Amino acid sequence: QAQVEEFGGGLVQAGGSLRLSCTASGLRFDAYAMGWFRQAPGKEREGISCITWNGRTTYYSDSVKGRFTISRDNTKNTLYLQMNSLLPDDTAMYHCAAANYCTRSWGTTVKYNIDYWGKGTLVTISS
């Protein structure tokens, strides 16, 4: 059964850092663009970053640009999200996702064409 699963969430103080990872199983990881969404309580799911299958192209939402870095290791079937300079507004459930493509529309059009969703890992930033 194909799935993606997130790891690494937790409680961090504002200004701190956290690294999320997402491992894939049962699917050909290097055939998919991968990315991250997040959803805060009472808010819509937000697409924050994606990376093409070969890791050569990445996109970030304005809300995380310059603070978060997405990367992948196709030899380990693993996606990463390095999060620095964390803010209380970054508090959310973070979901990993696999799709056929990664574009600037990751948070809009692509959001409705995700092949695999992870269940999420909770990130809480204290002020």
Long-range contacts (C-beta under 8 A, 24 or more apart in sequence): 1-26, 2-26, 2-27, 2-116, 3-27, 3-116, 3-118, 4-79, 4-96, 4-97, 4-98, 4-116, 4-117, 4-118, 5-96, 5-118, 5-119, 6-94, 6-95, 6-96, 6-118, 6-119, 6-120, 6-121, 7-121, 8-121, 9-94, 9-121, 9-122, 9-123, 9-124, 10-122, 10-123, 10-124, 11-124, 11-125, 11-126, 12-86, 12-123, 12-124, 12-125, 12-126, 13-86, 13-125, 13-126, 14-86, 14-87, 14-88, 14-125, 14-126, 14-127, 15-85, 15-86, 16-86, 16-125, 17-82, 17-83, 17-84, 17-85, 17-86, 18-83, 18-86, 18-123, 19-80, 19-81, 19-82, 19-83, 20-80, 20-81, 20-83, 20-94, 20-96, 20-121, 20-123, 21-78, 21-79, 21-80, 21-81, 22-78, 22-79, 22-80, 22-81, 22-96, 22-118, 23-76, 23-77, 23-78, 23-79, 24-77, 24-78, 24-79, 24-98, 24-116, 25-77, 27-98, 27-116, 29-74, 29-77, 29-98, 30-54, 30-74, 32-98, 32-99, 32-100, 32-115, 32-116, 33-98, 33-99, 33-100, 33-101, 33-102, 34-72, 34-79, 34-96, 34-97, 34-98, 34-99, 34-102, 35-70, 35-79, 35-96, 35-97, 35-99, 35-102, 35-106, 35-110, 36-70, 36-79, 36-81, 36-94, 36-95, 36-96, 36-97, 37-94, 37-95, 37-97, 37-107, 37-111, 38-90, 38-92, 38-93, 38-94, 38-95, 38-123, 39-92, 39-93, 39-95, 39-120, 40-89, 40-91, 40-92, 40-93, 43-92, 45-95, 45-111, 46-92, 46-107, 47-106, 47-107, 47-108, 47-110, 47-111, 48-107, 49-81, 49-106, 50-99, 50-102, 50-103, 50-106, 50-110, 51-79, 51-102, 52-101, 52-102, 57-102, 58-102, 59-102, 59-103, 59-104, 59-106, 61-107, 63-89, 64-90, 83-123, 86-123, 86-125, 87-125, 88-125, 88-126, 88-127, 89-125, 90-123, 90-125, 91-123, 91-124, 91-125, 92-122, 92-123, 93-120, 93-121, 93-122, 93-123, 94-120, 94-121, 94-122, 94-123, 95-119, 95-120
